[in-house]
Amino acid sequence: MANTLPPTYDRNGRHPLSPNVDHDEIARFNFLTNLNVHIGQRVSPGNRTAFENRVSPKYKRETGHPLETRQQVRDAMKKDPFYQCWAALRRNTMEQRQQAGRHVVLRQLDDLIESAKQHNDGKETLNIDSSAEVPPYLAAVDNHCMPGSYYTEIVPDDVLAGANYETGLFITTAGSMSSKGDGGGRSIVNFVRQRFPDFSPKRILDLGAGIGSNTLPLAEAFPDAEVVAVDAGAPMVRWGHARAQALGYDNVRFIQADGDSLDLDPNSFDWVQTTMFWHETSTSAIHGMMEKVHALMAPGGLFLNVEQPNFTPETSLFDQFTRDWDAWYNTEPFWSKLHVMDVFDVMKTAGFSSEKMFDGGTEADIERGQFQPWSSTVSRHKAESKESGDAKHNAYKGSDSTLPDGMKRVEKSDNKPWYRTSSQTDINNMTDTQKKNYIRTGNKNG
Ligand SMILES: C[S@@+](CC[C@H](N)C(=O)[O-])C[C@H]1O[C@@H](n2cnc3c(N)ncnc32)[C@H](O)[C@@H]1O
């Protein structure tokens, strides 16, 4: 078991604005992180057993035909007590994660706002637009159980949503996004470097950038580029800008705006990036914003999207049902529709040329040595680390049989084992349809 523990919260990265966390708060964060892992690894498999042994046979017995759609699976599974228990647990960890993060931030909100203001006030790299309208689909729900979602402001100059997002990301991702929560951005930089070694963007746009944690690796990789991070949530943008400045990034401009009404120079961005963005939008918004992106891109520019993979013909009914869960119980209303939407088609309608669309994937870039995602070297108790050897230069040291779900061993060129997560899947081991749906990219007609 020791090998499967995530790192403890106090190994998480800190920066000059990071909220203080006390012993009990760290313990709560660690508990919830480990509870998430436990549910994912130990409890979740029981759903498949329920489906295969009870729910599916019962449905066939009662109706005379097998389950045929993911909606039917959901309706049938909803009556199963094991599934009910699992779903309640999952929902509860998400609610608790939000409360834990907000507890930390709210008790020191005045200080956090003051520190953020010191980095924000008078800066040309921050554009807050108090007249900007929150997109209706965003205003309609508290995304992933986050009270007030990304945009609510409870006091002037509020940073609560941004600070809470950053503070609790560790729990939501069970420590798998690196100590700065920037694993997605670092991975995409690797992808670009490998695939387009001569690409040297002058202007980069990150749409739906949140607090910019995945934007900063882009700014770091291309320090001469002007990077623009856009988000609809003012508290996200304020926190993101202050955080970036505190970390020494002065080539990133943060703008509060709805991506659908962006007032930026057309044909000017060499690279438009979205990371975990489209699933937070809506069917009508995705069409409009793709068109906007196309208009903003410089001829020959690159458009990269890291997003939930679509279902493929190989995705089983049970997996479709499971992956849809967030749409129904984690306030992610668009999640389910996006799974079956042909995003290439949307891009085509927006003006991208089908011949220039392609797919890609890259391995997760997690800091080696100091913050391995699942290493015994960062386990909670020293005693659990004794098998691990040199903590600085090794990745996961457990045996392959103890690898958590969704991770697999790969050999890097330096012959050290390294591990990939399912969200950063190795493209070489994907089916063609999976590849198509993993990262959708497109060159603008030049
Ligand atoms: C899941 S977060 C991802 C943030 C960031 N890309 C990351 O990787 O951490 C999605 C973000 O999209 C933003 N968003 C949703 N709709 C938007 C819109 N129409 N225009 C701008 N931002 C939007 C939300 O405010 C939220 O911060």
Ligand as a Chemical Component Dictionary entry (heavy atoms), coordinates in Angstrom:
data_LIG
# 
_chem_comp.id                   LIG 
_chem_comp.type                 NON-POLYMER 
_chem_comp.pdbx_formal_charge   0 
_chem_comp.three_letter_code    LIG 
# 
loop_
_chem_comp_atom.comp_id 
_chem_comp_atom.atom_id 
_chem_comp_atom.alt_atom_id 
_chem_comp_atom.type_symbol 
_chem_comp_atom.charge 
_chem_comp_atom.model_Cartn_x 
_chem_comp_atom.model_Cartn_y 
_chem_comp_atom.model_Cartn_z 
_chem_comp_atom.pdbx_ordinal 
LIG C1  C1  C 0  -11.460 23.815 -15.598 1  
LIG S1  S1  S 1  -10.959 25.483 -15.660 2  
LIG C2  C2  C 0  -9.404  25.269 -16.472 3  
LIG C3  C3  C 0  -8.463  26.403 -16.196 4  
LIG C4  C4  C 0  -7.083  26.280 -16.806 5  
LIG N1  N1  N 0  -7.105  26.178 -18.243 6  
LIG C5  C5  C 0  -6.284  25.142 -16.225 7  
LIG O1  O1  O 0  -5.770  24.334 -17.000 8  
LIG O2  O2  O -1 -6.143  25.095 -15.000 9  
LIG C6  C6  C 0  -11.977 26.199 -16.918 10 
LIG C7  C7  C 0  -11.908 27.732 -16.951 11 
LIG O3  O3  O 0  -12.632 28.194 -18.086 12 
LIG C8  C8  C 0  -13.198 29.446 -17.756 13 
LIG N2  N2  N 0  -14.271 29.753 -18.722 14 
LIG C9  C9  C 0  -15.422 29.071 -18.953 15 
LIG N3  N3  N 0  -16.126 29.667 -19.938 16 
LIG C10 C10 C 0  -15.404 30.739 -20.349 17 
LIG C11 C11 C 0  -15.596 31.721 -21.354 18 
LIG N4  N4  N 0  -16.680 31.751 -22.129 19 
LIG N5  N5  N 0  -14.647 32.642 -21.537 20 
LIG C12 C12 C 0  -13.535 32.649 -20.763 21 
LIG N6  N6  N 0  -13.297 31.743 -19.791 22 
LIG C13 C13 C 0  -14.225 30.797 -19.582 23 
LIG C14 C14 C 0  -13.656 29.267 -16.330 24 
LIG O4  O4  O 0  -13.845 30.517 -15.685 25 
LIG C15 C15 C 0  -12.508 28.420 -15.754 26 
LIG O5  O5  O 0  -11.543 29.218 -15.113 27 
# 
loop_
_chem_comp_bond.comp_id 
_chem_comp_bond.atom_id_1 
_chem_comp_bond.atom_id_2 
_chem_comp_bond.value_order 
_chem_comp_bond.pdbx_ordinal 
LIG C1  S1  SING 1  
LIG S1  C2  SING 2  
LIG S1  C6  SING 3  
LIG C2  C3  SING 4  
LIG C3  C4  SING 5  
LIG C4  N1  SING 6  
LIG C4  C5  SING 7  
LIG C5  O1  DOUB 8  
LIG C5  O2  SING 9  
LIG C6  C7  SING 10 
LIG C7  O3  SING 11 
LIG C7  C15 SING 12 
LIG O3  C8  SING 13 
LIG C8  N2  SING 14 
LIG C8  C14 SING 15 
LIG N2  C9  SING 16 
LIG N2  C13 SING 17 
LIG C9  N3  DOUB 18 
LIG N3  C10 SING 19 
LIG C10 C11 SING 20 
LIG C10 C13 DOUB 21 
LIG C11 N4  SING 22 
LIG C11 N5  DOUB 23 
LIG N5  C12 SING 24 
LIG C12 N6  DOUB 25 
LIG N6  C13 SING 26 
LIG C14 O4  SING 27 
LIG C14 C15 SING 28 
LIG C15 O5  SING 29 
# 
